[in-house]
Amino acid sequence: MRLKRARRLVTILAGAACAGLLAFAGPASAANATYPDGGSGFDEGAEGWSAGGASCTPAELLCTSEAVYDTTTGKPPGSIAARTTVTLNLAGLFKGTATWVSPQFTIPVEAVTDADVHLDRAFDPGGLVDVEPKGTYTVTLADISAGRSTVALSGELAGMTPFGSDAAPVAVVAGHTYRLSIEAVTAQSTLALSLLSGTTNLRFDNVGLTVSSTGGGGSGGNGNGKGVGGGGEGKRESSLSDTQLLALLRSGGAGPIVLKGSRLLVKVNCPPEVRHACRIAAQGMLNRRRPATGKRMVKLGKGQARRVVLRVKPKARPKLAKRRRLLVREKVHAGKAKATFYRQRRLIRQG
């Protein structure tokens, strides 16, 4: 009888230990991050993307190509575009090219498990629909650290094409610095039988490189060679790194935020896996540099959640009235770990 009780106790303790390890390691293994700056939605501008070269050929045709920011069109509104305008074409076939280049970004030193480049794209042939222009795009991922580039994604659009999504897997190296570029080409495929003029737009939105990683792994090493299993609760607490905290924050879900007049209601939470109380400073942002609300600091126990009220800045109110999503920044301290976390969240209006 004693032997059976002893075996049962060993089984329970072993199961509890495994569950604890999985709870600590699991969320970190599911960490996702999108670059540059959480993904480029172009809601408020080009977000650090810059126009590269542009050209339109042959030279005898009166045509121009340019890389422009479009405030009115996107998914949601706001996108970058390659625009080609033809004012006179008697016989030749035109070809317009424009390029967009992203800001540089660095992949954290973590165990990368997966990566893909993705975007939304649309094509509008405008007044040139009779000559059947086609829009093609090529997305290149440049590894600045290694000095090499890879074509990550390409496609072709013809006729009036609404926004649709495209994605492809890529290989990245942790710790390397990268940059994305998009070359867009609009070319006429049918000779004009008379004078023609018009403008085409090849648009891009929600462009990014999403990287999945282990978030520093679930071993919980604290620099002294001891992992989670190296001792008691105190060692597990001290082992949480900045990277692991960020991974836990990214792996959690986030509900919508609510706008009531000049108040923004935002739910924040302290993941139970951090094993510490969290100090969270929340703030609504128009983009990563422009605040939409004041800040609010709260302290939550592990596993707790709370809705905080943020005051909308007067100058930001007209912009929030048009938004369907809003960026929320959370600066979180848990024990010795700290992380700054950005997430686009659905915006609901009440009252």
Secondary structure as GFF3:
##gff-version 3
##sequence-region A 1 351
A	DSSP	alpha_helix	2	29	.	.	.	ID=ss1
A	DSSP	beta_strand	31	40	.	.	.	ID=ss2
A	DSSP	beta_strand	50	57	.	.	.	ID=ss3
A	DSSP	beta_strand	62	74	.	.	.	ID=ss4
A	DSSP	beta_strand	77	88	.	.	.	ID=ss5
A	DSSP	beta_strand	95	101	.	.	.	ID=ss6
A	DSSP	beta_strand	105	106	.	.	.	ID=ss7
A	DSSP	beta_strand	112	124	.	.	.	ID=ss8
A	DSSP	three_ten_helix	126	131	.	.	.	ID=ss9
A	DSSP	beta_strand	134	143	.	.	.	ID=ss10
A	DSSP	beta_strand	148	158	.	.	.	ID=ss11
A	DSSP	beta_strand	161	169	.	.	.	ID=ss12
A	DSSP	beta_strand	177	187	.	.	.	ID=ss13
A	DSSP	beta_strand	198	213	.	.	.	ID=ss14
A	DSSP	three_ten_helix	228	230	.	.	.	ID=ss15
A	DSSP	alpha_helix	233	238	.	.	.	ID=ss16
A	DSSP	alpha_helix	242	251	.	.	.	ID=ss17
A	DSSP	beta_strand	257	260	.	.	.	ID=ss18
A	DSSP	beta_strand	263	269	.	.	.	ID=ss19
A	DSSP	three_ten_helix	272	274	.	.	.	ID=ss20
A	DSSP	beta_strand	278	285	.	.	.	ID=ss21
A	DSSP	beta_strand	296	300	.	.	.	ID=ss22
A	DSSP	beta_strand	305	311	.	.	.	ID=ss23
A	DSSP	three_ten_helix	314	316	.	.	.	ID=ss24
A	DSSP	alpha_helix	317	320	.	.	.	ID=ss25
A	DSSP	beta_strand	325	334	.	.	.	ID=ss26
A	DSSP	beta_strand	337	350	.	.	.	ID=ss27
###
